[in-house]
Amino acid sequence: MSPHQSSPTWSPLNKVGLALTVLLSIGNITSALGPTPESETGPPLGILLAGSILGLIGTVAGILAWVKNSRAAARLAAITIVLCSISALPAFFVEVPAGIKALVAAMVLLTVTAVVLTFSGRRSAR
């Protein structure tokens, strides 16, 4: 790209993906606020803390990706939500309420959707 060309911007689909990524990341920030009671099956506190840290990193990276048109920041934000989704997958293999399994399934689907939309097609130049 020559110095006189404008920097590429995100397409509308890319922006929807980035918005979903930021929303998922914001949701992950709060994961350590509600640790699993000892009498219930759930993620250990370490996983919840990692989810909160990843959520914070993903939120900042997603906002930077949007504002600065940064593919690197978008990749970092996508990695954080993928890691959070992977950390939730054990819910399908242990005895937890069906509502929790449905929530995890929805999170995984939203993660896949966000990543695909964020990196779909070409970015348009303005």
C-alpha positions in Angstrom: 0.0 0.0 0.0 1.4 3.4 -0.9 1.5 6.1 1.7 -1.2 8.1 -0.1 -3.8 5.4 0.0 -6.3 5.3 2.8 -6.1 2.4 5.2 -8.6 -0.4 4.7 -11.7 -0.5 6.9 -13.8 -3.3 8.1 -16.8 -4.4 6.0 -20.3 -4.4 7.6 -20.0 -8.2 8.1 -16.6 -7.8 9.7 -18.0 -5.2 12.1 -20.8 -7.5 13.1 -18.2 -10.2 13.9 -16.1 -7.7 15.8 -19.1 -6.6 17.8 -20.0 -10.2 18.7 -16.4 -10.8 19.7 -16.4 -7.8 22.0 -19.8 -8.8 23.5 -18.6 -12.3 24.2 -15.4 -10.9 25.7 -17.3 -8.6 28.0 -19.4 -11.6 29.1 -16.3 -13.5 29.9 -14.9 -10.8 32.1 -17.5 -11.5 34.7 -16.8 -15.3 34.8 -14.6 -15.1 38.0 -17.3 -13.2 39.9 -19.4 -16.3 40.5 -17.2 -19.2 41.5 -18.8 -22.6 41.6 -20.1 -23.6 45.0 -18.4 -26.6 46.5 -21.5 -28.7 46.4 -22.0 -28.2 42.7 -20.1 -29.4 39.6 -18.5 -26.5 37.6 -15.3 -25.0 36.4 -12.5 -24.5 38.9 -11.6 -21.0 40.0 -8.4 -21.0 37.9 -10.4 -21.6 34.8 -12.9 -18.8 35.8 -10.0 -16.4 36.4 -8.4 -17.3 33.1 -11.7 -16.6 31.4 -11.9 -13.2 33.1 -8.4 -12.3 32.0 -9.0 -13.5 28.4 -12.3 -11.5 28.4 -10.5 -8.4 29.4 -7.8 -8.9 26.7 -10.4 -9.8 24.1 -12.5 -6.7 24.9 -9.5 -4.3 24.6 -8.2 -6.1 21.4 -11.7 -6.1 19.8 -12.1 -2.4 20.4 -8.6 -1.7 19.1 -9.3 -3.8 16.0 -12.4 -1.8 15.3 -10.9 1.7 16.0 -7.4 1.1 14.5 -8.5 -1.3 11.7 -6.0 -3.8 13.1 -6.1 -7.3 11.8 -3.6 -8.3 14.5 -5.8 -7.0 17.2 -8.8 -8.8 15.6 -6.8 -12.1 15.6 -5.9 -11.6 19.3 -9.6 -10.9 20.2 -10.7 -14.0 18.2 -8.1 -16.2 19.9 -9.4 -15.1 23.3 -13.0 -16.1 22.6 -11.9 -19.4 21.0 -9.9 -20.2 24.1 -12.8 -19.3 26.4 -15.1 -21.5 24.3 -12.6 -24.4 24.5 -12.4 -24.1 28.2 -16.2 -24.5 28.4 -16.4 -27.7 26.3 -16.0 -30.0 29.3 -19.5 -29.1 30.3 -20.7 -31.5 27.6 -19.0 -34.4 29.4 -19.9 -33.9 33.0 -23.2 -33.9 34.9 -24.4 -30.3 34.8 -27.9 -29.0 34.3 -29.2 -28.9 30.7 -29.5 -25.1 30.8 -25.7 -24.9 31.4 -25.1 -27.2 28.4 -27.4 -25.1 26.3 -25.6 -21.9 27.3 -22.2 -23.4 26.5 -23.6 -24.6 23.1 -24.9 -21.1 22.3 -21.5 -19.6 23.3 -19.7 -22.0 21.0 -22.0 -21.2 18.1 -21.7 -17.5 18.7 -17.9 -17.8 18.9 -17.8 -19.6 15.5 -20.1 -17.0 14.0 -18.1 -14.1 15.4 -14.8 -15.5 14.1 -16.2 -16.4 10.6 -17.8 -12.9 10.2 -14.8 -11.1 11.5 -12.5 -12.7 8.9 -15.0 -13.2 6.1 -14.4 -11.7 2.7 -12.1 -8.8 1.9 -12.0 -5.5 3.8 -13.1 -2.7 1.6 -11.0 0.4 1.1 -12.6 3.8 1.6 
